Amino acid sequence: MPKKQTRQNLCPECETPVKDPYKTWELVAPFPDKKMRITVTIFGIYECPKCGKKFRAVVSKAKLGTESIEL
């Protein structure tokens, strides 16, 4: 069973927690790892509700292989 991480995105200026990104996109790794899994990373752009700073952060990662999917 894969490990479940709870990651909270914090504003780099004022460290206020930001809930949801307003834009997301996927980045697929061009080469597999040693277990022949492909890593798909989902990035997002967040806007701080307190100071208005916009910043990028990782939303989630998934490793896709022939046997299983690891989040």
C-alpha positions, 0 to 999 in steps of 0.5 A, a space after each residue: 500500500 502506498 504512503 499517503 502524504 498530507 501536504 499543505 501549500 503555504 505562501 512563501 511570503 506570509 506562510 498562510 495556508 492556501 487550499 486549491 490551485 487556480 491552474 494545474 498542469 501535468 509533467 511526465 518524466 521522460 525516462 522511467 526509474 529503476 522499477 520501470 515506472 513513469 513519474 507524473 507530477 501535477 503542478 499548480 499555481 496558487 494565489 495567497 488570499 492574505 497577501 496576493 502572492 502567486 506561487 507554484 507548487 507540487 499538487 501531487 505525484 503518481 508513479 505509473 508502472 506495469 504492476 501498480 500505480 503509486 500515489 
